[in-house]
Amino acid sequence: MPGAGPLPNVFVVGDAKCGTTSLHRIFELAPAVGTPRTRKELHWFSAPELVAATAGPGDDAIPPAIVHTEAEYCAEFAHLSPDLAVIADVSPSYLRNPEATRRLHAFAPDARIVILLREPAAKVFSQYVHLWTAGRETVPFEEAFALSADRRAAGFSDMFDYEGGGYYAASVARYLDLFGPDRVLVVLFEEMIRDMVPVRTRLEAFLGVPLPATELPQTNAGGRAKSPLVAALLGNERLRKSMRAALPLGLRTRLATKVRGAVAFEKPELQPEVRASLRRRYAGDVADLEALLGRPTGWLAA
């Protein structure tokens, strides 16, 4: 592993909309885990591909939000004690990008890898809701899904590739092949939502450090506040920065969960027939994934 300072030895590689932000928040609350200085997602190992795919609405915000040099990447961890047992990079774009996987392995061949996955139909629809909430997606879900291949060819970012976002087996296989099964832990989003206690136990055993005994933080749930006033307050970046500066992380986490529960949000709904069609589409890949994991996912095939 290059560099003389503290560097990550644990990588949460995705997938997007599968709980990576919630797990990162748990890492931030854990004294034995170090996280980057300025942001959750650095995307260093996938930077070339991310920069090359910015043709979609809002995609121009991607390059300024990621790191572009190894020196910049290493500087994100320079504030951490080298005695920390776990230093984590949480970047969802590393999962589906074959080049990112190879770059990551070359950088840290002995790293431990955490992969979060979610039932494909729910996951790809969550991608859609995420972009819809931000005002970046303007067409109905079925139409947007059908545009996936055209958008890939046009250079839209991966978040607009709803169709590709539901396939996991090949990506998981790459990590298993390069890092070995003992260094790769796959956690299902549904397991985290159902009962975080056994998931926390598995993570602690895999990472070798204690994690805070907290419920799974609710983050990036998607949806637009029905009240224009509330929407304006929630979208006020200056107010959010002030709260980040004034309130401890644990208090902010609890407050955000309470606000989310108290505010009325609206968002699109996935119709049952569309959900069933998506489950049939991804059934073969789910079977391949289960063979890789050696256990059932519990995801329905239709």
Secondary structure, 3 states (H helix, E strand, C coil): CCCCCCCCCEEECCCCCCCHHHHHHHHHHCCCEECCCCCCCCCHHHHHHHHHCCCCCCHHHHHHHCCCCHHHHHHCCCCCCCCCCEEEEECHHHCCCHHHHHHHHHHCCCCEEEEEECCHHHHHHHHHHHHHHCCCCCCCHHHHHHCHHHHHHHCCCHHHCCCHHHCCHHHHHHHHHHHCHHHEEEEEHHHHHHCHHHHHHHHHHHHCCCCCCCCCCCCCCCCEECCHHHHHHHCCHHHHHHHHHHCCHHHHHHHHHHHHHHCCEECCCCCHHHHHHHHHHHHHHHHHHHHHHCCCCCCCCC
